[in-house]
Amino acid sequence: MRKSSKGTVPADTSRRDPDRAPTHPGAILREDVLPTTGKTKVEIASLLGISRQTLYDILSEKQAVTPAIAVRLGKLFGNGPDIWLGLQQARDLWEAQRTIDVSAIPTLDAA
């Protein structure tokens, strides 16, 4: 993690081990962001306008960060929604590339 003017952002992922799943945004919230706020999870959920269960599910990596949640997180922490969606997108794509069998799909040549 590195600190920018817009908050904590993930370090350059170009050197990340491709066999290791990208970090879920909930883990970053749980480990790096929330502890610095001095607020409880209940307070954070209230500030975000989401249920405690939704926040707990994100923090335990059971639920993805949706665009609606990303907008709320970005506003609350001052770093915008793009970072949260980017983290989730990286995680989702990594999982899809490992679970979806595309072997029967041909690759077409561009005309």
N, CA, C and O atoms as a printed pandas DataFrame, in Angstrom:
     atom_number atom_name residue_name chain_id  residue_number  x_coord  y_coord  z_coord
0              1         N          MET        A               1    0.831   -1.181    0.000
1              2        CA          MET        A               1    0.000    0.000    0.000
2              3         C          MET        A               1    0.876    1.245    0.000
3              4         O          MET        A               1    1.948    1.282    0.604
4              5         N          ARG        A               2    0.391    2.240   -0.684
5              6        CA          ARG        A               2    1.055    3.523   -0.637
6              7         C          ARG        A               2    0.015    4.581   -0.372
7              8         O          ARG        A               2   -1.174    4.363   -0.602
8              9         N          LYS        A               3    0.446    5.704    0.101
9             10        CA          LYS        A               3   -0.456    6.796    0.431
10            11         C          LYS        A               3   -0.394    7.824   -0.676
11            12         O          LYS        A               3    0.692    8.209   -1.111
12            13         N          SER        A               4   -1.552    8.274   -1.138
13            14        CA          SER        A               4   -1.609    9.345   -2.118
14            15         C          SER        A               4   -2.434   10.473   -1.531
15            16         O          SER        A               4   -2.937   10.372   -0.412
16            17         N          SER        A               5   -2.569   11.547   -2.293
17            18        CA          SER        A               5   -3.368   12.668   -1.818
18            19         C          SER        A               5   -4.838   12.289   -1.699
19            20         O          SER        A               5   -5.611   12.994   -1.049
20            21         N          LYS        A               6   -5.223   11.198   -2.314
21            22        CA          LYS        A               6   -6.621   10.762   -2.274
22            23         C          LYS        A               6   -6.820    9.584   -1.325
23            24         O          LYS        A               6   -7.884    8.965   -1.358
24            25         N          GLY        A               7   -5.863    9.254   -0.499
25            26        CA          GLY        A               7   -6.021    8.169    0.458
26            27         C          GLY        A               7   -5.127    6.993    0.137
27            28         O          GLY        A               7   -4.216    7.087   -0.686
28            29         N          THR        A               8   -5.402    5.885    0.801
29            30        CA          THR        A               8   -4.614    4.681    0.616
30            31         C          THR        A               8   -5.007    4.013   -0.692
31            32         O          THR        A               8   -6.189    3.806   -0.966
32            33         N          VAL        A               9   -4.015    3.681   -1.489
33            34        CA          VAL        A               9   -4.261    3.018   -2.770
34            35         C          VAL        A               9   -3.366    1.805   -2.868
35            36         O          VAL        A               9   -2.305    1.765   -2.245
36            37         N          PRO        A              10   -3.779    0.806   -3.647
37            38        CA          PRO        A              10   -2.938   -0.377   -3.768
38            39         C          PRO        A              10   -1.639   -0.058   -4.489
39            40         O          PRO        A              10   -1.596    0.794   -5.376
40            41         N          ALA        A              11   -0.608   -0.739   -4.105
41            42        CA          ALA        A              11    0.684   -0.581   -4.769
42            43         C          ALA        A              11    0.587   -1.111   -6.194
43            44         O          ALA        A              11   -0.385   -1.777   -6.547
44            45         N          ASP        A              12    1.574   -0.821   -6.995
45            46        CA          ASP        A              12    1.623   -1.282   -8.380
46            47         C          ASP        A              12    1.423   -2.791   -8.413
47            48         O          ASP        A              12    2.144   -3.542   -7.756
48            49         N          THR        A              13    0.427   -3.223   -9.195
49            50        CA          THR        A              13    0.115   -4.651   -9.246
50            51         C          THR        A              13    0.790   -5.359  -10.407
51            52         O          THR        A              13    0.586   -6.560  -10.586
52            53         N          SER        A              14    1.590   -4.650  -11.208
53            54        CA          SER        A              14    2.210   -5.284  -12.369
54            55         C          SER        A              14    3.211   -6.365  -11.966
55            56         O          SER        A              14    3.528   -7.239  -12.773
56            57         N          ARG        A              15    3.704   -6.321  -10.756
57            58        CA          ARG        A              15    4.665   -7.321  -10.285
58            59         C          ARG        A              15    4.021   -8.338   -9.355
59            60         O          ARG        A              15    4.719   -9.107   -8.694
60            61         N          ARG        A              16    2.706   -8.347   -9.302
61            62        CA          ARG        A              16    1.985   -9.262   -8.431
62            63         C          ARG        A              16    2.082  -10.684   -8.974
63            64         O          ARG        A              16    2.090  -10.890  -10.188
64            65         N          ASP        A              17    2.155  -11.646   -8.089
65            66        CA          ASP        A              17    2.180  -13.063   -8.460
66            67         C          ASP        A              17    0.866  -13.404   -9.160
67            68         O          ASP        A              17   -0.196  -13.274   -8.551
68            69         N          PRO        A              18    0.907  -13.839  -10.426
69            70        CA          PRO        A              18   -0.331  -14.109  -11.156
70            71         C          PRO        A              18   -1.134  -15.281  -10.599
71            72         O          PRO        A              18   -2.313  -15.426  -10.923
72            73         N          ASP        A              19   -0.525  -16.108   -9.780
73            74        CA          ASP        A              19   -1.242  -17.227   -9.177
74            75         C          ASP        A              19   -1.960  -16.831   -7.885
75            76         O          ASP        A              19   -2.735  -17.614   -7.335
76            77         N          ARG        A              20   -1.704  -15.637   -7.416
77            78        CA          ARG        A              20   -2.334  -15.142   -6.190
78            79         C          ARG        A              20   -3.482  -14.214   -6.569
79            80         O          ARG        A              20   -3.311  -13.302   -7.378
80            81         N          ALA        A              21   -4.633  -14.446   -5.991
81            82        CA          ALA        A              21   -5.800  -13.609   -6.287
82            83         C          ALA        A              21   -5.532  -12.170   -5.869
83            84         O          ALA        A              21   -4.928  -11.928   -4.824
84            85         N          PRO        A              22   -5.979  -11.211   -6.680
85            86        CA          PRO        A              22   -5.886   -9.814   -6.251
86            87         C          PRO        A              22   -6.655   -9.629   -4.943
87            88         O          PRO        A              22   -7.643  -10.318   -4.689
88            89         N          THR        A              23   -6.206   -8.725   -4.149
89            90        CA          THR        A              23   -6.819   -8.487   -2.850
90            91         C          THR        A              23   -8.248   -7.986   -3.016
91            92         O          THR        A              23   -8.513   -7.080   -3.807
92            93         N          HIS        A              24   -9.152   -8.577   -2.269
93            94        CA          HIS        A              24  -10.552   -8.151   -2.271
94            95         C          HIS        A              24  -10.622   -6.763   -1.630
95            96         O          HIS        A              24   -9.928   -6.512   -0.644
96            97         N          PRO        A              25  -11.440   -5.862   -2.167
97            98        CA          PRO        A              25  -11.536   -4.531   -1.560
98            99         C          PRO        A              25  -11.993   -4.574   -0.105
99           100         O          PRO        A              25  -11.661   -3.681    0.675
100          101         N          GLY        A              26  -12.747   -5.595    0.263
101          102        CA          GLY        A              26  -13.164   -5.731    1.655
102          103         C          GLY        A              26  -11.989   -5.942    2.592
103          104         O          GLY        A              26  -12.001   -5.462    3.726
104          105         N          ALA        A              27  -10.971   -6.659    2.123
105          106        CA          ALA        A              27   -9.774   -6.875    2.944
106          107         C          ALA        A              27   -9.027   -5.565    3.155
107          108         O          ALA        A              27   -8.506   -5.314    4.242
108          109         N          ILE        A              28   -8.974   -4.740    2.136
109          110        CA          ILE        A              28   -8.306   -3.441    2.267
110          111         C          ILE        A              28   -9.078   -2.554    3.232
111          112         O          ILE        A              28   -8.486   -1.868    4.065
112          113         N          LEU        A              29  -10.390   -2.571    3.119
113          114        CA          LEU        A              29  -11.211   -1.817    4.073
114          115         C          LEU        A              29  -10.960   -2.301    5.495
115          116         O          LEU        A              29  -10.732   -1.503    6.405
116          117         N          ARG        A              30  -11.005   -3.610    5.671
117          118        CA          ARG        A              30  -10.880   -4.230    6.997
118          119         C          ARG        A              30   -9.509   -4.007    7.626
119          120         O          ARG        A              30   -9.404   -3.670    8.806
120          121         N          GLU        A              31   -8.461   -4.197    6.830
121          122        CA          GLU        A              31   -7.103   -4.180    7.376
122          123         C          GLU        A              31   -6.435   -2.804    7.364
123          124         O          GLU        A              31   -5.674   -2.478    8.275
124          125         N          ASP        A              32   -6.712   -2.007    6.350
125          126        CA          ASP        A              32   -5.961   -0.763    6.170
126          127         C          ASP        A              32   -6.768    0.509    6.394
127          128         O          ASP        A              32   -6.249    1.481    6.943
128          129         N          VAL        A              33   -8.020    0.514    5.980
129          130        CA          VAL        A              33   -8.777    1.766    5.983
130          131         C          VAL        A              33   -9.549    1.976    7.280
131          132         O          VAL        A              33   -9.365    2.991    7.952
132          133         N          LEU        A              34  -10.404    1.033    7.635
133          134        CA          LEU        A              34  -11.253    1.227    8.812
134          135         C          LEU        A              34  -10.480    1.462   10.105
135          136         O          LEU        A              34  -10.887    2.310   10.899
136          137         N          PRO        A              35   -9.385    0.748   10.351
137          138        CA          PRO        A              35   -8.668    0.994   11.607
138          139         C          PRO        A              35   -8.172    2.436   11.766
139          140         O          PRO        A              35   -7.990    2.908   12.889
140          141         N          THR        A              36   -7.958    3.125   10.662
141          142        CA          THR        A              36   -7.451    4.504   10.748
142          143         C          THR        A              36   -8.550    5.525   11.009
143          144         O          THR        A              36   -8.257    6.687   11.290
144          145         N          THR        A              37   -9.816    5.108   10.922
145          146        CA          THR        A              37  -10.915    6.068   11.067
146          147         C          THR        A              37  -11.298    6.339   12.513
147          148         O          THR        A              37  -11.837    7.399   12.829
148          149         N          GLY        A              38  -11.019    5.378   13.394
149          150        CA          GLY        A              38  -11.452    5.535   14.777
150          151         C          GLY        A              38  -12.949    5.320   14.957
151          152         O          GLY        A              38  -13.496    5.608   16.022
152          153         N          LYS        A              39  -13.603    4.824   13.934
153          154        CA          LYS        A              39  -15.048    4.600   13.988
154          155         C          LYS        A              39  -15.340    3.101   14.008
155          156         O          LYS        A              39  -14.556    2.290   13.515
156          157         N          THR        A              40  -16.487    2.758   14.591
157          158        CA          THR        A              40  -16.900    1.357   14.614
158          159         C          THR        A              40  -17.473    0.969   13.249
159          160         O          THR        A              40  -17.794    1.826   12.426
160          161         N          LYS        A              41  -17.589   -0.311   13.037
161          162        CA          LYS        A              41  -18.195   -0.799   11.796
162          163         C          LYS        A              41  -19.649   -0.354   11.696
163          164         O          LYS        A              41  -20.135   -0.053   10.606
164          165         N          VAL        A              42  -20.337   -0.314   12.821
165          166        CA          VAL        A              42  -21.728    0.149   12.835
166          167         C          VAL        A              42  -21.790    1.610   12.398
167          168         O          VAL        A              42  -22.662    1.989   11.617
168          169         N          GLU        A              43  -20.870    2.428   12.900
169          170        CA          GLU        A              43  -20.836    3.839   12.502
170          171         C          GLU        A              43  -20.522    3.990   11.016
171          172         O          GLU        A              43  -21.132    4.807   10.327
172          173         N          ILE        A              44  -19.572    3.203   10.530
173          174        CA          ILE        A              44  -19.201    3.272    9.109
174          175         C          ILE        A              44  -20.389    2.872    8.241
175          176         O          ILE        A              44  -20.680    3.540    7.249
176          177         N          ALA        A              45  -21.076    1.793    8.600
177          178        CA          ALA        A              45  -22.250    1.364    7.831
178          179         C          ALA        A              45  -23.300    2.468    7.804
179          180         O          ALA        A              45  -23.902    2.736    6.763
180          181         N          SER        A              46  -23.515    3.098    8.937
181          182        CA          SER        A              46  -24.489    4.185    9.012
182          183         C          SER        A              46  -24.076    5.364    8.138
183          184         O          SER        A              46  -24.901    5.924    7.416
184          185         N          LEU        A              47  -22.807    5.739    8.202
185          186        CA          LEU        A              47  -22.312    6.841    7.372
186          187         C          LEU        A              47  -22.444    6.529    5.886
187          188         O          LEU        A              47  -22.708    7.421    5.080
188          189         N          LEU        A              48  -22.261    5.264    5.528
189          190        CA          LEU        A              48  -22.378    4.847    4.130
190          191         C          LEU        A              48  -23.829    4.707    3.682
191          192         O          LEU        A              48  -24.115    4.683    2.485
192          193         N          GLY        A              49  -24.742    4.614    4.643
193          194        CA          GLY        A              49  -26.147    4.414    4.301
194          195         C          GLY        A              49  -26.439    2.998    3.848
195          196         O          GLY        A              49  -27.322    2.770    3.021
196          197         N          ILE        A              50  -25.687    2.037    4.399
197          198        CA          ILE        A              50  -25.899    0.626    4.081
198          199         C          ILE        A              50  -26.129   -0.134    5.379
199          200         O          ILE        A              50  -25.845    0.372    6.465
200          201         N          SER        A              51  -26.641   -1.342    5.260
201          202        CA          SER        A              51  -26.873   -2.140    6.461
202          203         C          SER        A              51  -25.546   -2.638    7.033
203          204         O          SER        A              51  -24.543   -2.753    6.330
204          205         N          ARG        A              52  -25.578   -2.924    8.317
205          206        CA          ARG        A              52  -24.395   -3.509    8.951
206          207         C          ARG        A              52  -24.039   -4.821    8.279
207          208         O          ARG        A              52  -22.863   -5.121    8.074
208          209         N          GLN        A              53  -25.060   -5.610    7.932
209          210        CA          GLN        A              53  -24.803   -6.909    7.313
210          211         C          GLN        A              53  -24.102   -6.752    5.973
211          212         O          GLN        A              53  -23.197   -7.523    5.652
212          213         N          THR        A              54  -24.509   -5.764    5.189
213          214        CA          THR        A              54  -23.844   -5.523    3.906
214          215         C          THR        A              54  -22.379   -5.192    4.132
215          216         O          THR        A              54  -21.507   -5.727    3.448
216          217         N          LEU        A              55  -22.104   -4.314    5.086
217          218        CA          LEU        A              55  -20.711   -3.964    5.376
218          219         C          LEU        A              55  -19.943   -5.189    5.866
219          220         O          LEU        A              55  -18.824   -5.435    5.416
220          221         N          TYR        A              56  -20.526   -5.953    6.778
221          222        CA          TYR        A              56  -19.852   -7.149    7.285
222          223         C          TYR        A              56  -19.565   -8.141    6.161
223          224         O          TYR        A              56  -18.502   -8.762    6.135
224          225         N          ASP        A              57  -20.512   -8.290    5.232
225          226        CA          ASP        A              57  -20.306   -9.210    4.110
226          227         C          ASP        A              57  -19.173   -8.744    3.196
227          228         O          ASP        A              57  -18.411   -9.565    2.685
228          229         N          ILE        A              58  -19.059   -7.446    2.991
229          230        CA          ILE        A              58  -17.948   -6.915    2.188
230          231         C          ILE        A              58  -16.634   -7.124    2.927
231          232         O          ILE        A              58  -15.652   -7.573    2.336
232          233         N          LEU        A              59  -16.610   -6.802    4.209
233          234        CA          LEU        A              59  -15.381   -6.938    4.996
234          235         C          LEU        A              59  -14.920   -8.389    5.105
235          236         O          LEU        A              59  -13.722   -8.656    5.195
236          237         N          SER        A              60  -15.863   -9.322    5.096
237          238        CA          SER        A              60  -15.498  -10.744    5.173
238          239         C          SER        A              60  -15.336  -11.356    3.783
239          240         O          SER        A              60  -15.192  -12.570    3.643
240          241         N          GLU        A              61  -15.361  -10.507    2.763
241          242        CA          GLU        A              61  -15.118  -10.904    1.373
242          243         C          GLU        A              61  -16.181  -11.859    0.840
243          244         O          GLU        A              61  -15.913  -12.647   -0.067
244          245         N          LYS        A              62  -17.385  -11.788    1.402
245          246        CA          LYS        A              62  -18.507  -12.601    0.934
246          247         C          LYS        A              62  -19.328  -11.861   -0.109
247          248         O          LYS        A              62  -20.102  -12.478   -0.842
248          249         N          GLN        A              63  -19.169  -10.550   -0.183
249          250        CA          GLN        A              63  -19.938   -9.735   -1.117
250          251         C          GLN        A              63  -18.994   -8.827   -1.883
251          252         O          GLN        A              63  -18.022   -8.307   -1.336
252          253         N          ALA        A              64  -19.297   -8.649   -3.149
253          254        CA          ALA        A              64  -18.499   -7.757   -3.991
254          255         C          ALA        A              64  -18.852   -6.302   -3.709
255          256         O          ALA        A              64  -19.936   -5.992   -3.214
256          257         N          VAL        A              65  -17.921   -5.427   -4.033
257          258        CA          VAL        A              65  -18.188   -3.991   -3.990
258          259         C          VAL        A              65  -18.862   -3.625   -5.308
259          260         O          VAL        A              65  -18.249   -3.705   -6.373
260          261         N          THR        A              66  -20.115   -3.228   -5.226
261          262        CA          THR        A              66  -20.887   -2.839   -6.406
262          263         C          THR        A              66  -20.580   -1.383   -6.756
263          264         O          THR        A              66  -19.992   -0.666   -5.945
264          265         N          PRO        A              67  -20.968   -0.939   -7.950
265          266        CA          PRO        A              67  -20.787    0.483   -8.267
266          267         C          PRO        A              67  -21.450    1.404   -7.239
267          268         O          PRO        A              67  -20.885    2.438   -6.883
268          269         N          ALA        A              68  -22.634    1.042   -6.764
269          270        CA          ALA        A              68  -23.318    1.875   -5.771
270          271         C          ALA        A              68  -22.522    1.960   -4.470
271          272         O          ALA        A              68  -22.419    3.031   -3.872
272          273         N          ILE        A              69  -21.968    0.852   -4.039
273          274        CA          ILE        A              69  -21.147    0.851   -2.822
274          275         C          ILE        A              69  -19.846    1.607   -3.075
275          276         O          ILE        A              69  -19.378    2.340   -2.204
276          277         N          ALA        A              70  -19.264    1.434   -4.252
277          278        CA          ALA        A              70  -18.012    2.131   -4.586
278          279         C          ALA        A              70  -18.191    3.643   -4.536
279          280         O          ALA        A              70  -17.310    4.356   -4.056
280          281         N          VAL        A              71  -19.321    4.137   -5.025
281          282        CA          VAL        A              71  -19.592    5.578   -4.973
282          283         C          VAL        A              71  -19.641    6.042   -3.521
283          284         O          VAL        A              71  -19.101    7.095   -3.183
284          285         N          ARG        A              72  -20.280    5.267   -2.678
285          286        CA          ARG        A              72  -20.392    5.624   -1.257
286          287         C          ARG        A              72  -19.029    5.573   -0.561
287          288         O          ARG        A              72  -18.676    6.482    0.192
288          289         N          LEU        A              73  -18.270    4.506   -0.817
289          290        CA          LEU        A              73  -16.935    4.390   -0.212
290          291         C          LEU        A              73  -16.033    5.529   -0.673
291          292         O          LEU        A              73  -15.322    6.137    0.127
292          293         N          GLY        A              74  -16.072    5.809   -1.972
293          294        CA          GLY        A              74  -15.242    6.870   -2.523
294          295         C          GLY        A              74  -15.543    8.222   -1.920
295          296         O          GLY        A              74  -14.633    9.018   -1.687
296          297         N          LYS        A              75  -16.813    8.491   -1.665
297          298        CA          LYS        A              75  -17.198    9.759   -1.039
298          299         C          LYS        A              75  -16.754    9.797    0.415
299          300         O          LYS        A              75  -16.171   10.784    0.866
300          301         N          LEU        A              76  -17.029    8.725    1.147
301          302        CA          LEU        A              76  -16.706    8.697    2.577
302          303         C          LEU        A              76  -15.207    8.841    2.822
303          304         O          LEU        A              76  -14.791    9.583    3.712
304          305         N          PHE        A              77  -14.404    8.141    2.045
305          306        CA          PHE        A              77  -12.966    8.147    2.277
306          307         C          PHE        A              77  -12.214    9.144    1.405
307          308         O          PHE        A              77  -10.997    9.283    1.529
308          309         N          GLY        A              78  -12.931    9.839    0.523
309          310        CA          GLY        A              78  -12.326   10.915   -0.254
310          311         C          GLY        A              78  -11.423   10.477   -1.384
311          312         O          GLY        A              78  -10.636   11.277   -1.891
312          313         N          ASN        A              79  -11.519    9.215   -1.792
313          314        CA          ASN        A              79  -10.629    8.743   -2.857
314          315         C          ASN        A              79  -11.377    8.339   -4.126
315          316         O          ASN        A              79  -10.773    7.779   -5.041
316          317         N          GLY        A              80  -12.664    8.611   -4.195
317          318        CA          GLY        A              80  -13.441    8.338   -5.393
318          319         C          GLY        A              80  -13.793    6.871   -5.567
319          320         O          GLY        A              80  -13.201    6.006   -4.921
320          321         N          PRO        A              81  -14.758    6.587   -6.442
321          322        CA          PRO        A              81  -15.218    5.213   -6.627
322          323         C          PRO        A              81  -14.302    4.350   -7.482
323          324         O          PRO        A              81  -14.320    3.124   -7.368
324          325         N          ASP        A              82  -13.502    4.979   -8.335
325          326        CA          ASP        A              82  -12.705    4.203   -9.293
326          327         C          ASP        A              82  -11.768    3.209   -8.624
327          328         O          ASP        A              82  -11.606    2.086   -9.102
328          329         N          ILE        A              83  -11.164    3.608   -7.541
329          330        CA          ILE        A              83  -10.217    2.712   -6.870
330          331         C          ILE        A              83  -10.928    1.459   -6.356
331          332         O          ILE        A              83  -10.405    0.351   -6.475
332          333         N          TRP        A              84  -12.115    1.638   -5.788
333          334        CA          TRP        A              84  -12.857    0.510   -5.228
334          335         C          TRP        A              84  -13.368   -0.413   -6.326
335          336         O          TRP        A              84  -13.328   -1.635   -6.186
336          337         N          LEU        A              85  -13.851    0.178   -7.422
337          338        CA          LEU        A              85  -14.300   -0.648   -8.547
338          339         C          LEU        A              85  -13.132   -1.351   -9.219
339          340         O          LEU        A              85  -13.256   -2.500   -9.643
340          341         N          GLY        A              86  -12.004   -0.668   -9.318
341          342        CA          GLY        A              86  -10.822   -1.281   -9.922
342          343         C          GLY        A              86  -10.344   -2.489   -9.143
343          344         O          GLY        A              86   -9.977   -3.511   -9.723
344          345         N          LEU        A              87  -10.350   -2.367   -7.830
345          346        CA          LEU        A              87   -9.966   -3.501   -6.984
346          347         C          LEU        A              87  -10.920   -4.672   -7.186
347          348         O          LEU        A              87  -10.488   -5.818   -7.316
348          349         N          GLN        A              88  -12.216   -4.381   -7.212
349          350        CA          GLN        A              88  -13.204   -5.441   -7.386
350          351         C          GLN        A              88  -13.106   -6.056   -8.772
351          352         O          GLN        A              88  -13.205   -7.273   -8.925
352          353         N          GLN        A              89  -12.913   -5.214   -9.781
353          354        CA          GLN        A              89  -12.804   -5.716  -11.152
354          355         C          GLN        A              89  -11.603   -6.646  -11.309
355          356         O          GLN        A              89  -11.701   -7.686  -11.961
356          357         N          ALA        A              90  -10.486   -6.277  -10.721
357          358        CA          ALA        A              90   -9.292   -7.122  -10.801
358          359         C          ALA        A              90   -9.558   -8.480  -10.165
359          360         O          ALA        A              90   -9.159   -9.515  -10.698
360          361         N          ARG        A              91  -10.224   -8.466   -9.038
361          362        CA          ARG        A              91  -10.550   -9.717   -8.339
362          363         C          ARG        A              91  -11.515  -10.566   -9.164
363          364         O          ARG        A              91  -11.305  -11.767   -9.336
364          365         N          ASP        A              92  -12.573   -9.934   -9.673
365          366        CA          ASP        A              92  -13.578  -10.659  -10.451
366          367         C          ASP        A              92  -12.985  -11.262  -11.720
367          368         O          ASP        A              92  -13.274  -12.410  -12.058
368          369         N          LEU        A              93  -12.158  -10.494  -12.419
369          370        CA          LEU        A              93  -11.553  -10.985  -13.654
370          371         C          LEU        A              93  -10.611  -12.150  -13.373
371          372         O          LEU        A              93  -10.618  -13.143  -14.099
372          373         N          TRP        A              94   -9.805  -12.035  -12.330
373          374        CA          TRP        A              94   -8.885  -13.107  -11.956
374          375         C          TRP        A              94   -9.663  -14.400  -11.711
375          376         O          TRP        A              94   -9.278  -15.466  -12.191
376          377         N          GLU        A              95  -10.770  -14.294  -10.954
377          378        CA          GLU        A              95  -11.573  -15.482  -10.655
378          379         C          GLU        A              95  -12.223  -16.042  -11.917
379          380         O          GLU        A              95  -12.241  -17.257  -12.113
380          381         N          ALA        A              96  -12.755  -15.173  -12.772
381          382        CA          ALA        A              96  -13.419  -15.628  -13.999
382          383         C          ALA        A              96  -12.444  -16.350  -14.920
383          384         O          ALA        A              96  -12.791  -17.369  -15.516
384          385         N          GLN        A              97  -11.234  -15.831  -15.037
385          386        CA          GLN        A              97  -10.240  -16.453  -15.908
386          387         C          GLN        A              97   -9.841  -17.836  -15.425
387          388         O          GLN        A              97   -9.327  -18.636  -16.207
388          389         N          ARG        A              98  -10.062  -18.126  -14.177
389          390        CA          ARG        A              98   -9.692  -19.422  -13.631
390          391         C          ARG        A              98  -10.866  -20.385  -13.506
391          392         O          ARG        A              98  -10.662  -21.577  -13.278
392          393         N          THR        A              99  -12.082  -19.892  -13.651
393          394        CA          THR        A              99  -13.237  -20.766  -13.447
394          395         C          THR        A              99  -14.080  -20.994  -14.695
395          396         O          THR        A              99  -14.853  -21.951  -14.747
396          397         N          ILE        A             100  -13.949  -20.139  -15.693
397          398        CA          ILE        A             100  -14.761  -20.277  -16.900
398          399         C          ILE        A             100  -13.958  -21.017  -17.961
399          400         O          ILE        A             100  -12.861  -20.602  -18.334
400          401         N          ASP        A             101  -14.525  -22.119  -18.440
401          402        CA          ASP        A             101  -13.864  -22.914  -19.474
402          403         C          ASP        A             101  -14.177  -22.307  -20.838
403          404         O          ASP        A             101  -15.320  -22.341  -21.293
404          405         N          VAL        A             102  -13.165  -21.759  -21.479
405          406        CA          VAL        A             102  -13.338  -21.147  -22.801
406          407         C          VAL        A             102  -12.676  -21.985  -23.890
407          408         O          VAL        A             102  -12.519  -21.522  -25.020
408          409         N          SER        A             103  -12.292  -23.197  -23.562
409          410        CA          SER        A             103  -11.551  -24.025  -24.518
410          411         C          SER        A             103  -12.355  -24.344  -25.779
411          412         O          SER        A             103  -11.764  -24.574  -26.834
412          413         N          ALA        A             104  -13.676  -24.362  -25.697
413          414        CA          ALA        A             104  -14.503  -24.670  -26.866
414          415         C          ALA        A             104  -14.843  -23.428  -27.695
415          416         O          ALA        A             104  -15.491  -23.539  -28.735
416          417         N          ILE        A             105  -14.415  -22.264  -27.247
417          418        CA          ILE        A             105  -14.713  -21.022  -27.968
418          419         C          ILE        A             105  -13.546  -20.704  -28.890
419          420         O          ILE        A             105  -12.410  -20.568  -28.435
420          421         N          PRO        A             106  -13.824  -20.584  -30.197
421          422        CA          PRO        A             106  -12.727  -20.267  -31.120
422          423         C          PRO        A             106  -12.337  -18.792  -31.012
423          424         O          PRO        A             106  -13.119  -17.960  -30.553
424          425         N          THR        A             107  -11.129  -18.492  -31.441
425          426        CA          THR        A             107  -10.684  -17.110  -31.549
426          427         C          THR        A             107  -10.760  -16.725  -33.020
427          428         O          THR        A             107  -10.117  -17.352  -33.862
428          429         N          LEU        A             108  -11.541  -15.701  -33.332
429          430        CA          LEU        A             108  -11.727  -15.266  -34.709
430          431         C          LEU        A             108  -10.614  -14.315  -35.117
431          432         O          LEU        A             108  -10.128  -13.520  -34.312
432          433         N          ASP        A             109  -10.222  -14.409  -36.376
433          434        CA          ASP        A             109   -9.254  -13.460  -36.923
434          435         C          ASP        A             109  -10.001  -12.203  -37.331
435          436         O          ASP        A             109  -11.103  -12.275  -37.875
436          437         N          ALA        A             110   -9.401  -11.057  -37.070
437          438        CA          ALA        A             110  -10.016   -9.793  -37.479
438          439         C          ALA        A             110  -10.014   -9.706  -38.999
439          440         O          ALA        A             110   -9.041  -10.088  -39.649
440          441         N          ALA        A             111  -11.098   -9.207  -39.554
441          442        CA          ALA        A             111  -11.221   -9.126  -41.024
442          443         C          ALA        A             111  -10.404   -7.992  -41.592
443          444         O          ALA        A             111  -10.396   -7.784  -42.805
